[in-house]
Amino acid sequence: MAVINNRARKEGEAGHEPLLAGRPRTRADCVDGERPCPWVGCRYHLWADVTKSGSLKIAHDVDPLDLAESCALDVSSEGSHTLEQLADRLNLTKERMRQIEEDALAKLMAAGVPIEEMGL
């Protein structure tokens, strides 16, 4: 597959339209889309992640099209999950999942979000 630079995407240079055609832009565009999701570049795809330094971290040792669940938005729409369930889906340890939960709750509290009312 050809590489598309960001300038070409923004400016819509000729020849790049077929590579971008069909890519979902909103949740409504992909909610009933193909699963596992073929758009591994999506920020909600569970196969890979981009670290703070900009490196690509492959989260699973399988082909992205072999994942049982490929979209974080699909997982979140299912409702509540235990730390074990989330850790398994994200290929993390239970302890790392607990640390992520702790960090997220701290950020919510720092932002003034009333987490006590959310039942957390």
Biopython code that builds the backbone (N, CA, C, O; Angstrom):
import numpy as np
from Bio.PDB.StructureBuilder import StructureBuilder

atoms = [
    (1, "MET", "N", (0.846, -1.177, 0.000)),
    (1, "MET", "CA", (0.000, 0.000, 0.000)),
    (1, "MET", "C", (0.893, 1.243, 0.000)),
    (1, "MET", "O", (1.931, 1.261, 0.661)),
    (2, "ALA", "N", (0.506, 2.242, -0.713)),
    (2, "ALA", "CA", (1.276, 3.475, -0.795)),
    (2, "ALA", "C", (1.178, 4.270, 0.502)),
    (2, "ALA", "O", (0.170, 4.216, 1.207)),
    (3, "VAL", "N", (2.226, 4.995, 0.795)),
    (3, "VAL", "CA", (2.229, 5.857, 1.972)),
    (3, "VAL", "C", (1.689, 7.224, 1.566)),
    (3, "VAL", "O", (2.067, 7.771, 0.530)),
    (4, "ILE", "N", (0.817, 7.756, 2.382)),
    (4, "ILE", "CA", (0.243, 9.076, 2.105)),
    (4, "ILE", "C", (0.761, 10.030, 3.163)),
    (4, "ILE", "O", (0.576, 9.787, 4.356)),
    (5, "ASN", "N", (1.401, 11.105, 2.752)),
    (5, "ASN", "CA", (1.856, 12.052, 3.755)),
    (5, "ASN", "C", (0.692, 12.937, 4.194)),
    (5, "ASN", "O", (-0.323, 13.040, 3.506)),
    (6, "ASN", "N", (0.858, 13.569, 5.344)),
    (6, "ASN", "CA", (-0.228, 14.371, 5.917)),
    (6, "ASN", "C", (-0.644, 15.524, 5.014)),
    (6, "ASN", "O", (-1.830, 15.841, 4.924)),
    (7, "ARG", "N", (0.313, 16.152, 4.346)),
    (7, "ARG", "CA", (-0.031, 17.267, 3.464)),
    (7, "ARG", "C", (-0.946, 16.802, 2.334)),
    (7, "ARG", "O", (-1.902, 17.488, 1.973)),
    (8, "ALA", "N", (-0.643, 15.635, 1.785)),
    (8, "ALA", "CA", (-1.466, 15.101, 0.697)),
    (8, "ALA", "C", (-2.875, 14.808, 1.182)),
    (8, "ALA", "O", (-3.842, 15.045, 0.458)),
    (9, "ARG", "N", (-2.998, 14.298, 2.392)),
    (9, "ARG", "CA", (-4.325, 14.029, 2.945)),
    (9, "ARG", "C", (-5.117, 15.312, 3.102)),
    (9, "ARG", "O", (-6.283, 15.386, 2.714)),
    (10, "LYS", "N", (-4.476, 16.325, 3.675)),
    (10, "LYS", "CA", (-5.162, 17.592, 3.940)),
    (10, "LYS", "C", (-5.560, 18.294, 2.650)),
    (10, "LYS", "O", (-6.650, 18.853, 2.537)),
    (11, "GLU", "N", (-4.662, 18.252, 1.692)),
    (11, "GLU", "CA", (-4.917, 18.973, 0.451)),
    (11, "GLU", "C", (-5.682, 18.132, -0.556)),
    (11, "GLU", "O", (-6.121, 18.651, -1.583)),
    (12, "GLY", "N", (-5.850, 16.843, -0.284)),
    (12, "GLY", "CA", (-6.602, 15.972, -1.175)),
    (12, "GLY", "C", (-5.971, 15.848, -2.545)),
    (12, "GLY", "O", (-6.664, 15.896, -3.561)),
    (13, "GLU", "N", (-4.648, 15.688, -2.578)),
    (13, "GLU", "CA", (-3.957, 15.592, -3.857)),
    (13, "GLU", "C", (-4.519, 14.453, -4.697)),
    (13, "GLU", "O", (-4.943, 13.423, -4.173)),
    (14, "ALA", "N", (-4.512, 14.653, -5.971)),
    (14, "ALA", "CA", (-5.017, 13.645, -6.910)),
    (14, "ALA", "C", (-4.261, 12.338, -6.731)),
    (14, "ALA", "O", (-3.053, 12.337, -6.490)),
    (15, "GLY", "N", (-4.966, 11.244, -6.847)),
    (15, "GLY", "CA", (-4.356, 9.936, -6.733)),
    (15, "GLY", "C", (-4.462, 9.316, -5.361)),
    (15, "GLY", "O", (-4.236, 8.115, -5.217)),
    (16, "HIS", "N", (-4.802, 10.097, -4.341)),
    (16, "HIS", "CA", (-4.887, 9.570, -2.982)),
    (16, "HIS", "C", (-6.314, 9.263, -2.553)),
    (16, "HIS", "O", (-6.525, 8.643, -1.511)),
    (17, "GLU", "N", (-7.277, 9.680, -3.327)),
    (17, "GLU", "CA", (-8.671, 9.473, -2.942)),
    (17, "GLU", "C", (-9.033, 8.000, -2.750)),
    (17, "GLU", "O", (-9.723, 7.681, -1.782)),
    (18, "PRO", "N", (-8.596, 7.077, -3.636)),
    (18, "PRO", "CA", (-8.985, 5.672, -3.451)),
    (18, "PRO", "C", (-8.483, 5.072, -2.143)),
    (18, "PRO", "O", (-9.153, 4.216, -1.564)),
    (19, "LEU", "N", (-7.317, 5.502, -1.666)),
    (19, "LEU", "CA", (-6.776, 4.960, -0.431)),
    (19, "LEU", "C", (-7.574, 5.417, 0.789)),
    (19, "LEU", "O", (-7.623, 4.712, 1.797)),
    (20, "LEU", "N", (-8.191, 6.575, 0.705)),
    (20, "LEU", "CA", (-8.938, 7.115, 1.830)),
    (20, "LEU", "C", (-10.437, 6.874, 1.698)),
    (20, "LEU", "O", (-11.183, 7.075, 2.656)),
    (21, "ALA", "N", (-10.878, 6.450, 0.532)),
    (21, "ALA", "CA", (-12.308, 6.246, 0.302)),
    (21, "ALA", "C", (-12.848, 5.202, 1.262)),
    (21, "ALA", "O", (-12.236, 4.152, 1.459)),
    (22, "GLY", "N", (-13.969, 5.486, 1.845)),
    (22, "GLY", "CA", (-14.622, 4.548, 2.736)),
    (22, "GLY", "C", (-14.166, 4.591, 4.173)),
    (22, "GLY", "O", (-14.769, 3.939, 5.026)),
    (23, "ARG", "N", (-13.112, 5.345, 4.471)),
    (23, "ARG", "CA", (-12.641, 5.424, 5.858)),
    (23, "ARG", "C", (-13.669, 6.170, 6.695)),
    (23, "ARG", "O", (-14.066, 7.280, 6.338)),
    (24, "PRO", "N", (-14.106, 5.578, 7.805)),
    (24, "PRO", "CA", (-15.114, 6.243, 8.645)),
    (24, "PRO", "C", (-14.558, 7.504, 9.293)),
    (24, "PRO", "O", (-13.399, 7.549, 9.707)),
    (25, "ARG", "N", (-15.390, 8.509, 9.373)),
    (25, "ARG", "CA", (-15.006, 9.774, 9.993)),
    (25, "ARG", "C", (-15.642, 9.951, 11.366)),
    (25, "ARG", "O", (-15.101, 10.668, 12.208)),
    (26, "THR", "N", (-16.785, 9.306, 11.605)),
    (26, "THR", "CA", (-17.491, 9.415, 12.883)),
    (26, "THR", "C", (-17.885, 8.029, 13.357)),
    (26, "THR", "O", (-17.812, 7.061, 12.599)),
    (27, "ARG", "N", (-18.302, 7.934, 14.608)),
    (27, "ARG", "CA", (-18.767, 6.657, 15.150)),
    (27, "ARG", "C", (-19.963, 6.154, 14.348)),
    (27, "ARG", "O", (-20.091, 4.954, 14.106)),
    (28, "ALA", "N", (-20.823, 7.055, 13.944)),
    (28, "ALA", "CA", (-21.999, 6.662, 13.160)),
    (28, "ALA", "C", (-21.597, 6.005, 11.846)),
    (28, "ALA", "O", (-22.320, 5.148, 11.338)),
    (29, "ASP", "N", (-20.448, 6.397, 11.287)),
    (29, "ASP", "CA", (-19.979, 5.820, 10.031)),
    (29, "ASP", "C", (-19.502, 4.373, 10.194)),
    (29, "ASP", "O", (-19.532, 3.596, 9.240)),
    (30, "CYS", "N", (-19.063, 4.017, 11.405)),
    (30, "CYS", "CA", (-18.453, 2.696, 11.558)),
    (30, "CYS", "C", (-19.191, 1.769, 12.522)),
    (30, "CYS", "O", (-18.821, 0.600, 12.639)),
    (31, "VAL", "N", (-20.208, 2.248, 13.207)),
    (31, "VAL", "CA", (-20.867, 1.431, 14.232)),
    (31, "VAL", "C", (-21.374, 0.109, 13.678)),
    (31, "VAL", "O", (-21.324, -0.903, 14.377)),
    (32, "ASP", "N", (-21.850, 0.088, 12.472)),
    (32, "ASP", "CA", (-22.317, -1.153, 11.857)),
    (32, "ASP", "C", (-21.366, -1.649, 10.772)),
    (32, "ASP", "O", (-21.748, -2.430, 9.901)),
    (33, "GLY", "N", (-20.118, -1.180, 10.842)),
    (33, "GLY", "CA", (-19.139, -1.527, 9.818)),
    (33, "GLY", "C", (-18.559, -2.913, 9.983)),
    (33, "GLY", "O", (-18.937, -3.672, 10.875)),
    (34, "GLU", "N", (-17.642, -3.216, 9.108)),
    (34, "GLU", "CA", (-16.976, -4.514, 9.071)),
    (34, "GLU", "C", (-16.235, -4.775, 10.388)),
    (34, "GLU", "O", (-15.575, -3.882, 10.920)),
    (35, "ARG", "N", (-16.346, -5.990, 10.903)),
    (35, "ARG", "CA", (-15.623, -6.411, 12.094)),
    (35, "ARG", "C", (-14.946, -7.733, 11.805)),
    (35, "ARG", "O", (-15.567, -8.599, 11.189)),
    (36, "PRO", "N", (-13.702, -7.933, 12.217)),
    (36, "PRO", "CA", (-12.873, -6.945, 12.885)),
    (36, "PRO", "C", (-12.585, -5.758, 11.972)),
    (36, "PRO", "O", (-12.524, -5.886, 10.750)),
    (37, "CYS", "N", (-12.414, -4.622, 12.594)),
    (37, "CYS", "CA", (-12.242, -3.374, 11.864)),
    (37, "CYS", "C", (-10.928, -3.384, 11.075)),
    (37, "CYS", "O", (-9.876, -3.691, 11.635)),
    (38, "PRO", "N", (-10.980, -3.054, 9.790)),
    (38, "PRO", "CA", (-9.762, -3.033, 8.985)),
    (38, "PRO", "C", (-8.952, -1.743, 9.133)),
    (38, "PRO", "O", (-7.832, -1.660, 8.629)),
    (39, "TRP", "N", (-9.500, -0.740, 9.815)),
    (39, "TRP", "CA", (-8.849, 0.570, 9.915)),
    (39, "TRP", "C", (-7.920, 0.629, 11.126)),
    (39, "TRP", "O", (-8.254, 1.259, 12.130)),
    (40, "VAL", "N", (-6.764, -0.015, 11.043)),
    (40, "VAL", "CA", (-5.841, -0.079, 12.174)),
    (40, "VAL", "C", (-5.256, 1.285, 12.533)),
    (40, "VAL", "O", (-4.679, 1.431, 13.610)),
    (41, "GLY", "N", (-5.386, 2.269, 11.681)),
    (41, "GLY", "CA", (-4.897, 3.611, 11.977)),
    (41, "GLY", "C", (-5.849, 4.427, 12.834)),
    (41, "GLY", "O", (-5.514, 5.537, 13.248)),
    (42, "CYS", "N", (-7.017, 3.897, 13.101)),
    (42, "CYS", "CA", (-8.008, 4.596, 13.924)),
    (42, "CYS", "C", (-7.536, 4.638, 15.375)),
    (42, "CYS", "O", (-6.973, 3.663, 15.873)),
    (43, "ARG", "N", (-7.758, 5.742, 16.043)),
    (43, "ARG", "CA", (-7.313, 5.888, 17.429)),
    (43, "ARG", "C", (-8.000, 4.919, 18.380)),
    (43, "ARG", "O", (-7.506, 4.699, 19.485)),
    (44, "TYR", "N", (-9.121, 4.336, 17.985)),
    (44, "TYR", "CA", (-9.861, 3.414, 18.839)),
    (44, "TYR", "C", (-9.587, 1.948, 18.518)),
    (44, "TYR", "O", (-10.142, 1.061, 19.166)),
    (45, "HIS", "N", (-8.739, 1.684, 17.527)),
    (45, "HIS", "CA", (-8.425, 0.303, 17.166)),
    (45, "HIS", "C", (-7.557, -0.312, 18.262)),
    (45, "HIS", "O", (-6.656, 0.349, 18.779)),
    (46, "LEU", "N", (-7.817, -1.562, 18.621)),
    (46, "LEU", "CA", (-7.128, -2.207, 19.741)),
    (46, "LEU", "C", (-5.855, -2.951, 19.353)),
    (46, "LEU", "O", (-5.176, -3.482, 20.232)),
    (47, "TRP", "N", (-5.512, -3.006, 18.079)),
    (47, "TRP", "CA", (-4.341, -3.773, 17.668)),
    (47, "TRP", "C", (-3.027, -3.070, 17.989)),
    (47, "TRP", "O", (-2.059, -3.723, 18.378)),
    (48, "ALA", "N", (-2.981, -1.756, 17.834)),
    (48, "ALA", "CA", (-1.738, -1.019, 18.055)),
    (48, "ALA", "C", (-2.030, 0.279, 18.792)),
    (48, "ALA", "O", (-3.167, 0.748, 18.838)),
    (49, "ASP", "N", (-0.987, 0.841, 19.360)),
    (49, "ASP", "CA", (-1.118, 2.101, 20.078)),
    (49, "ASP", "C", (0.117, 2.946, 19.776)),
    (49, "ASP", "O", (1.177, 2.409, 19.457)),
    (50, "VAL", "N", (-0.019, 4.249, 19.876)),
    (50, "VAL", "CA", (1.107, 5.153, 19.691)),
    (50, "VAL", "C", (1.515, 5.667, 21.060)),
    (50, "VAL", "O", (0.689, 6.219, 21.786)),
    (51, "THR", "N", (2.778, 5.491, 21.419)),
    (51, "THR", "CA", (3.274, 5.920, 22.724)),
    (51, "THR", "C", (3.469, 7.435, 22.739)),
    (51, "THR", "O", (3.380, 8.091, 21.701)),
    (52, "LYS", "N", (3.735, 7.980, 23.922)),
    (52, "LYS", "CA", (3.970, 9.422, 24.051)),
    (52, "LYS", "C", (5.149, 9.884, 23.206)),
    (52, "LYS", "O", (5.169, 11.018, 22.728)),
    (53, "SER", "N", (6.137, 9.000, 23.021)),
    (53, "SER", "CA", (7.313, 9.362, 22.224)),
    (53, "SER", "C", (7.060, 9.247, 20.725)),
    (53, "SER", "O", (7.912, 9.616, 19.916)),
    (54, "GLY", "N", (5.878, 8.731, 20.354)),
    (54, "GLY", "CA", (5.547, 8.605, 18.944)),
    (54, "GLY", "C", (5.834, 7.244, 18.351)),
    (54, "GLY", "O", (5.613, 7.023, 17.160)),
    (55, "SER", "N", (6.327, 6.321, 19.175)),
    (55, "SER", "CA", (6.606, 4.965, 18.699)),
    (55, "SER", "C", (5.312, 4.169, 18.578)),
    (55, "SER", "O", (4.341, 4.420, 19.292)),
    (56, "LEU", "N", (5.320, 3.221, 17.674)),
    (56, "LEU", "CA", (4.169, 2.345, 17.493)),
    (56, "LEU", "C", (4.346, 1.117, 18.372)),
    (56, "LEU", "O", (5.364, 0.428, 18.290)),
    (57, "LYS", "N", (3.361, 0.847, 19.205)),
    (57, "LYS", "CA", (3.398, -0.324, 20.079)),
    (57, "LYS", "C", (2.309, -1.283, 19.609)),
    (57, "LYS", "O", (1.121, -0.967, 19.657)),
    (58, "ILE", "N", (2.732, -2.451, 19.160)),
    (58, "ILE", "CA", (1.794, -3.474, 18.719)),
    (58, "ILE", "C", (1.292, -4.188, 19.969)),
    (58, "ILE", "O", (2.076, -4.787, 20.706)),
    (59, "ALA", "N", (-0.014, -4.120, 20.205)),
    (59, "ALA", "CA", (-0.582, -4.659, 21.435)),
    (59, "ALA", "C", (-0.858, -6.152, 21.375)),
    (59, "ALA", "O", (-0.956, -6.797, 22.419)),
    (60, "HIS", "N", (-0.984, -6.709, 20.200)),
    (60, "HIS", "CA", (-1.325, -8.122, 20.062)),
    (60, "HIS", "C", (-0.386, -8.787, 19.068)),
    (60, "HIS", "O", (0.058, -8.168, 18.102)),
    (61, "ASP", "N", (-0.094, -10.048, 19.318)),
    (61, "ASP", "CA", (0.806, -10.811, 18.454)),
    (61, "ASP", "C", (0.069, -11.534, 17.339)),
    (61, "ASP", "O", (0.543, -12.555, 16.840)),
    (62, "VAL", "N", (-1.072, -11.019, 16.951)),
    (62, "VAL", "CA", (-1.859, -11.636, 15.883)),
    (62, "VAL", "C", (-2.121, -10.609, 14.792)),
    (62, "VAL", "O", (-1.951, -9.407, 14.996)),
    (63, "ASP", "N", (-2.529, -11.090, 13.657)),
    (63, "ASP", "CA", (-2.916, -10.207, 12.563)),
    (63, "ASP", "C", (-4.109, -9.358, 13.017)),
    (63, "ASP", "O", (-4.999, -9.879, 13.690)),
    (64, "PRO", "N", (-4.152, -8.071, 12.669)),
    (64, "PRO", "CA", (-5.268, -7.221, 13.115)),
    (64, "PRO", "C", (-6.633, -7.736, 12.682)),
    (64, "PRO", "O", (-7.635, -7.466, 13.344)),
    (65, "LEU", "N", (-6.682, -8.470, 11.583)),
    (65, "LEU", "CA", (-7.967, -8.986, 11.116)),
    (65, "LEU", "C", (-8.360, -10.291, 11.805)),
    (65, "LEU", "O", (-9.427, -10.843, 11.537)),
    (66, "ASP", "N", (-7.486, -10.787, 12.703)),
    (66, "ASP", "CA", (-7.798, -11.983, 13.470)),
    (66, "ASP", "C", (-8.239, -11.677, 14.897)),
    (66, "ASP", "O", (-8.525, -12.595, 15.666)),
    (67, "LEU", "N", (-8.297, -10.387, 15.259)),
    (67, "LEU", "CA", (-8.721, -10.020, 16.609)),
    (67, "LEU", "C", (-10.202, -10.306, 16.802)),
    (67, "LEU", "O", (-11.015, -10.042, 15.916)),
    (68, "ALA", "N", (-10.546, -10.848, 17.966)),
    (68, "ALA", "CA", (-11.959, -11.094, 18.273)),
    (68, "ALA", "C", (-12.695, -9.763, 18.404)),
    (68, "ALA", "O", (-13.825, -9.614, 17.940)),
    (69, "GLU", "N", (-12.039, -8.807, 19.038)),
    (69, "GLU", "CA", (-12.605, -7.464, 19.173)),
    (69, "GLU", "C", (-11.527, -6.468, 18.796)),
    (69, "GLU", "O", (-10.403, -6.539, 19.291)),
    (70, "SER", "N", (-11.872, -5.546, 17.922)),
    (70, "SER", "CA", (-10.859, -4.636, 17.404)),
    (70, "SER", "C", (-11.124, -3.173, 17.715)),
    (70, "SER", "O", (-10.270, -2.334, 17.432)),
    (71, "CYS", "N", (-12.276, -2.832, 18.285)),
    (71, "CYS", "CA", (-12.632, -1.431, 18.493)),
    (71, "CYS", "C", (-12.948, -1.140, 19.958)),
    (71, "CYS", "O", (-13.817, -1.783, 20.547)),
    (72, "ALA", "N", (-12.249, -0.179, 20.541)),
    (72, "ALA", "CA", (-12.495, 0.205, 21.930)),
    (72, "ALA", "C", (-13.904, 0.753, 22.115)),
    (72, "ALA", "O", (-14.490, 0.600, 23.187)),
    (73, "LEU", "N", (-14.452, 1.385, 21.093)),
    (73, "LEU", "CA", (-15.810, 1.927, 21.201)),
    (73, "LEU", "C", (-16.843, 0.803, 21.249)),
    (73, "LEU", "O", (-17.860, 0.930, 21.931)),
    (74, "ASP", "N", (-16.597, -0.280, 20.541)),
    (74, "ASP", "CA", (-17.486, -1.441, 20.622)),
    (74, "ASP", "C", (-17.456, -2.028, 22.030)),
    (74, "ASP", "O", (-18.499, -2.361, 22.593)),
    (75, "VAL", "N", (-16.261, -2.153, 22.594)),
    (75, "VAL", "CA", (-16.113, -2.711, 23.940)),
    (75, "VAL", "C", (-16.814, -1.824, 24.961)),
    (75, "VAL", "O", (-17.513, -2.325, 25.842)),
    (76, "SER", "N", (-16.634, -0.510, 24.851)),
    (76, "SER", "CA", (-17.248, 0.396, 25.835)),
    (76, "SER", "C", (-18.771, 0.418, 25.717)),
    (76, "SER", "O", (-19.461, 0.641, 26.712)),
    (77, "SER", "N", (-19.299, 0.192, 24.526)),
    (77, "SER", "CA", (-20.752, 0.207, 24.354)),
    (77, "SER", "C", (-21.410, -1.027, 24.966)),
    (77, "SER", "O", (-22.629, -1.056, 25.134)),
    (78, "GLU", "N", (-20.620, -2.040, 25.299)),
    (78, "GLU", "CA", (-21.155, -3.240, 25.942)),
    (78, "GLU", "C", (-21.502, -3.015, 27.403)),
    (78, "GLU", "O", (-22.234, -3.813, 27.987)),
    (79, "GLY", "N", (-20.988, -1.936, 28.016)),
    (79, "GLY", "CA", (-21.262, -1.657, 29.418)),
    (79, "GLY", "C", (-20.055, -1.936, 30.292)),
    (79, "GLY", "O", (-18.916, -1.909, 29.825)),
    (80, "SER", "N", (-20.312, -2.206, 31.566)),
    (80, "SER", "CA", (-19.249, -2.410, 32.559)),
    (80, "SER", "C", (-18.440, -3.668, 32.288)),
    (80, "SER", "O", (-18.946, -4.666, 31.776)),
    (81, "HIS", "N", (-17.154, -3.584, 32.652)),
    (81, "HIS", "CA", (-16.248, -4.720, 32.532)),
    (81, "HIS", "C", (-15.374, -4.758, 33.779)),
    (81, "HIS", "O", (-15.122, -3.724, 34.397)),
    (82, "THR", "N", (-14.917, -5.940, 34.143)),
    (82, "THR", "CA", (-13.973, -6.062, 35.245)),
    (82, "THR", "C", (-12.579, -5.701, 34.735)),
    (82, "THR", "O", (-12.336, -5.646, 33.530)),
    (83, "LEU", "N", (-11.666, -5.456, 35.687)),
    (83, "LEU", "CA", (-10.285, -5.172, 35.293)),
    (83, "LEU", "C", (-9.691, -6.354, 34.530)),
    (83, "LEU", "O", (-8.927, -6.163, 33.584)),
    (84, "GLU", "N", (-10.040, -7.574, 34.942)),
    (84, "GLU", "CA", (-9.529, -8.768, 34.269)),
    (84, "GLU", "C", (-10.007, -8.833, 32.825)),
    (84, "GLU", "O", (-9.232, -9.152, 31.924)),
    (85, "GLN", "N", (-11.283, -8.530, 32.607)),
    (85, "GLN", "CA", (-11.826, -8.566, 31.254)),
    (85, "GLN", "C", (-11.148, -7.535, 30.354)),
    (85, "GLN", "O", (-10.781, -7.834, 29.218)),
    (86, "LEU", "N", (-10.987, -6.321, 30.875)),
    (86, "LEU", "CA", (-10.341, -5.271, 30.077)),
    (86, "LEU", "C", (-8.871, -5.586, 29.827)),
    (86, "LEU", "O", (-8.370, -5.393, 28.720)),
    (87, "ALA", "N", (-8.183, -6.070, 30.854)),
    (87, "ALA", "CA", (-6.771, -6.416, 30.700)),
    (87, "ALA", "C", (-6.595, -7.482, 29.627)),
    (87, "ALA", "O", (-5.666, -7.408, 28.823)),
    (88, "ASP", "N", (-7.480, -8.467, 29.612)),
    (88, "ASP", "CA", (-7.406, -9.528, 28.613)),
    (88, "ASP", "C", (-7.628, -8.972, 27.208)),
    (88, "ASP", "O", (-6.906, -9.329, 26.278)),
    (89, "ARG", "N", (-8.610, -8.110, 27.054)),
    (89, "ARG", "CA", (-8.915, -7.545, 25.728)),
    (89, "ARG", "C", (-7.825, -6.616, 25.233)),
    (89, "ARG", "O", (-7.594, -6.518, 24.028)),
    (90, "LEU", "N", (-7.146, -5.925, 26.156)),
    (90, "LEU", "CA", (-6.110, -4.970, 25.765)),
    (90, "LEU", "C", (-4.709, -5.562, 25.824)),
    (90, "LEU", "O", (-3.727, -4.869, 25.560)),
    (91, "ASN", "N", (-4.614, -6.856, 26.173)),
    (91, "ASN", "CA", (-3.336, -7.541, 26.274)),
    (91, "ASN", "C", (-2.424, -6.867, 27.303)),
    (91, "ASN", "O", (-1.237, -6.649, 27.058)),
    (92, "LEU", "N", (-3.007, -6.545, 28.452)),
    (92, "LEU", "CA", (-2.281, -5.932, 29.562)),
    (92, "LEU", "C", (-2.430, -6.811, 30.792)),
    (92, "LEU", "O", (-3.277, -7.704, 30.829)),
    (93, "THR", "N", (-1.601, -6.553, 31.802)),
    (93, "THR", "CA", (-1.780, -7.256, 33.064)),
    (93, "THR", "C", (-2.880, -6.572, 33.868)),
    (93, "THR", "O", (-3.216, -5.413, 33.625)),
    (94, "LYS", "N", (-3.432, -7.307, 34.824)),
    (94, "LYS", "CA", (-4.467, -6.730, 35.689)),
    (94, "LYS", "C", (-3.901, -5.528, 36.454)),
    (94, "LYS", "O", (-4.591, -4.525, 36.640)),
    (95, "GLU", "N", (-2.644, -5.635, 36.895)),
    (95, "GLU", "CA", (-2.024, -4.536, 37.642)),
    (95, "GLU", "C", (-1.879, -3.291, 36.771)),
    (95, "GLU", "O", (-2.142, -2.181, 37.235)),
    (96, "ARG", "N", (-1.468, -3.459, 35.523)),
    (96, "ARG", "CA", (-1.340, -2.297, 34.633)),
    (96, "ARG", "C", (-2.705, -1.680, 34.380)),
    (96, "ARG", "O", (-2.832, -0.458, 34.298)),
    (97, "MET", "N", (-3.720, -2.514, 34.256)),
    (97, "MET", "CA", (-5.080, -2.002, 34.067)),
    (97, "MET", "C", (-5.522, -1.199, 35.291)),
    (97, "MET", "O", (-6.162, -0.156, 35.152)),
    (98, "ARG", "N", (-5.180, -1.688, 36.499)),
    (98, "ARG", "CA", (-5.514, -0.970, 37.732)),
    (98, "ARG", "C", (-4.806, 0.387, 37.772)),
    (98, "ARG", "O", (-5.400, 1.381, 38.190)),
    (99, "GLN", "N", (-3.549, 0.436, 37.342)),
    (99, "GLN", "CA", (-2.800, 1.691, 37.314)),
    (99, "GLN", "C", (-3.438, 2.689, 36.348)),
    (99, "GLN", "O", (-3.536, 3.877, 36.654)),
    (100, "ILE", "N", (-3.870, 2.207, 35.187)),
    (100, "ILE", "CA", (-4.525, 3.078, 34.213)),
    (100, "ILE", "C", (-5.821, 3.624, 34.790)),
    (100, "ILE", "O", (-6.123, 4.808, 34.640)),
    (101, "GLU", "N", (-6.593, 2.755, 35.454)),
    (101, "GLU", "CA", (-7.842, 3.200, 36.089)),
    (101, "GLU", "C", (-7.562, 4.273, 37.139)),
    (101, "GLU", "O", (-8.263, 5.283, 37.203)),
    (102, "GLU", "N", (-6.541, 4.053, 37.958)),
    (102, "GLU", "CA", (-6.176, 5.004, 39.004)),
    (102, "GLU", "C", (-5.776, 6.361, 38.407)),
    (102, "GLU", "O", (-6.193, 7.407, 38.906)),
    (103, "ASP", "N", (-4.980, 6.341, 37.356)),
    (103, "ASP", "CA", (-4.568, 7.576, 36.683)),
    (103, "ASP", "C", (-5.764, 8.321, 36.083)),
    (103, "ASP", "O", (-5.854, 9.545, 36.176)),
    (104, "ALA", "N", (-6.672, 7.574, 35.473)),
    (104, "ALA", "CA", (-7.855, 8.194, 34.855)),
    (104, "ALA", "C", (-8.748, 8.840, 35.906)),
    (104, "ALA", "O", (-9.246, 9.948, 35.706)),
    (105, "LEU", "N", (-8.949, 8.151, 37.021)),
    (105, "LEU", "CA", (-9.771, 8.719, 38.097)),
    (105, "LEU", "C", (-9.120, 9.969, 38.685)),
    (105, "LEU", "O", (-9.815, 10.933, 39.007)),
    (106, "ALA", "N", (-7.798, 9.963, 38.827)),
    (106, "ALA", "CA", (-7.089, 11.140, 39.340)),
    (106, "ALA", "C", (-7.255, 12.327, 38.400)),
    (106, "ALA", "O", (-7.432, 13.457, 38.854)),
    (107, "LYS", "N", (-7.200, 12.079, 37.086)),
    (107, "LYS", "CA", (-7.383, 13.154, 36.104)),
    (107, "LYS", "C", (-8.805, 13.707, 36.159)),
    (107, "LYS", "O", (-9.013, 14.915, 36.053)),
    (108, "LEU", "N", (-9.778, 12.819, 36.325)),
    (108, "LEU", "CA", (-11.174, 13.275, 36.440)),
    (108, "LEU", "C", (-11.365, 14.131, 37.688)),
    (108, "LEU", "O", (-12.014, 15.176, 37.635)),
    (109, "MET", "N", (-10.803, 13.691, 38.803)),
    (109, "MET", "CA", (-10.935, 14.462, 40.052)),
    (109, "MET", "C", (-10.238, 15.815, 39.923)),
    (109, "MET", "O", (-10.764, 16.827, 40.387)),
    (110, "ALA", "N", (-9.070, 15.842, 39.304)),
    (110, "ALA", "CA", (-8.332, 17.095, 39.123)),
    (110, "ALA", "C", (-9.098, 18.071, 38.231)),
    (110, "ALA", "O", (-8.966, 19.286, 38.371)),
    (111, "ALA", "N", (-9.898, 17.528, 37.314)),
    (111, "ALA", "CA", (-10.691, 18.362, 36.419)),
    (111, "ALA", "C", (-12.008, 18.799, 37.062)),
    (111, "ALA", "O", (-12.788, 19.542, 36.465)),
    (112, "GLY", "N", (-12.243, 18.327, 38.286)),
    (112, "GLY", "CA", (-13.455, 18.717, 38.990)),
    (112, "GLY", "C", (-14.683, 17.905, 38.641)),
    (112, "GLY", "O", (-15.806, 18.314, 38.938)),
    (113, "VAL", "N", (-14.484, 16.768, 38.020)),
    (113, "VAL", "CA", (-15.612, 15.896, 37.674)),
    (113, "VAL", "C", (-16.067, 15.183, 38.943)),
    (113, "VAL", "O", (-15.250, 14.550, 39.612)),
    (114, "PRO", "N", (-17.346, 15.269, 39.289)),
    (114, "PRO", "CA", (-17.841, 14.619, 40.515)),
    (114, "PRO", "C", (-17.955, 13.104, 40.350)),
    (114, "PRO", "O", (-19.035, 12.587, 40.067)),
    (115, "ILE", "N", (-16.841, 12.394, 40.528)),
    (115, "ILE", "CA", (-16.837, 10.950, 40.281)),
    (115, "ILE", "C", (-17.643, 10.187, 41.315)),
    (115, "ILE", "O", (-18.073, 9.064, 41.053)),
    (116, "GLU", "N", (-17.859, 10.777, 42.492)),
    (116, "GLU", "CA", (-18.670, 10.101, 43.509)),
    (116, "GLU", "C", (-20.087, 9.890, 42.996)),
    (116, "GLU", "O", (-20.716, 8.874, 43.293)),
    (117, "GLU", "N", (-20.585, 10.844, 42.233)),
    (117, "GLU", "CA", (-21.940, 10.748, 41.682)),
    (117, "GLU", "C", (-22.022, 9.754, 40.529)),
    (117, "GLU", "O", (-23.111, 9.331, 40.141)),
    (118, "MET", "N", (-20.878, 9.388, 39.992)),
    (118, "MET", "CA", (-20.854, 8.446, 38.860)),
    (118, "MET", "C", (-20.849, 7.000, 39.342)),
    (118, "MET", "O", (-20.940, 6.072, 38.538)),
    (119, "GLY", "N", (-20.743, 6.811, 40.654)),
    (119, "GLY", "CA", (-20.706, 5.460, 41.193)),
    (119, "GLY", "C", (-19.368, 4.772, 41.021)),
    (119, "GLY", "O", (-19.299, 3.544, 40.977)),
    (120, "LEU", "N", (-18.305, 5.554, 40.924)),
    (120, "LEU", "CA", (-16.972, 4.968, 40.744)),
    (120, "LEU", "C", (-16.231, 4.879, 42.052)),
    (120, "LEU", "O", (-15.093, 4.410, 42.087)),
]
sb = StructureBuilder()
sb.init_structure("model")
sb.init_model(0)
sb.init_chain("A")
sb.init_seg("    ")
for serial, (resi, resn, name, xyz) in enumerate(atoms, 1):
    if name == "N":
        sb.init_residue(resn, " ", resi, " ")
    sb.init_atom(name, np.array(xyz, "f"), 0.0, 1.0, " ", f" {name:<3s}", serial, name[0])
structure = sb.get_structure()
